[in-house]
Amino acid sequence: MHKHLPQPYFSRFVRAIIEFDMLQDGDKILVGLSGGKDSLFLTYALAVLKDISPVKFELGAFTLDPLFTTDFDPAPLLDFCTRLGIPFGTSQANIAGIIENNAGKDPCFTCAFFRRGAVNNYAKQHGYNKVALAHHHDDAVETFYMGLLYAGHLKTFAPVTYLSRTGLTVIRPLVYFREKELRESVSLHGLTPIASPCPMNGKTKRQEIKERIAALEAADPAFYAHLAAAMRGGKAAELWPEPPERRQLKVKHDAFWRQNRQ
């Protein structure tokens, strides 16, 4: 396969890798390849970079079949990786059954938990020291907004995360790509994305947040940019202090009422 990334894609991709120190000489990187548009582009872009990077690294891909359907076929993904010249692995995990047996719990959290575990276990077993995930800029902003609305905190995932329990480092090289750009990237590698088999696809809280952000951005074109700017550290912030513990508050309360009593 002739591999090439147009300059606008390549520069954005490399910017994230350099800015967040994602790549070191001798790395062995495993891509979590679901077959969706994002992970296909990530696998392709890393394969392009591998051929020309002054920092030498190995690359592989792994796909998990969560058994949401009975006809999942990894053959197109195997062929894709073979044409890119990278090893490909796959396994199954009955995540569908686990979700069914844990009715009432958040199915998205359960699925993500077991998917991460499967990818990380495969990485450790095969000598990879880094796992590359295909989260993009919209994912980060949506996570930030979800945290604000549903959990009351200002937090999103980091471009690079070290997992002390496994010794793996998770990298997210697509953090400077908007989702619509990745939707347009299919022509670069030529493989039609595999439709998500998830029965919750399009019915999640994240989908609600995605649609809410789109509506707010339609009403105010600067909304998304302002939300993304608030997500970055170092920005001016005027927030209330962290609430004190009950014991600390009692000490202050008692001190207030003791004033001028002597």
Disulfide bonds with the S-S distance in Angstrom:
none
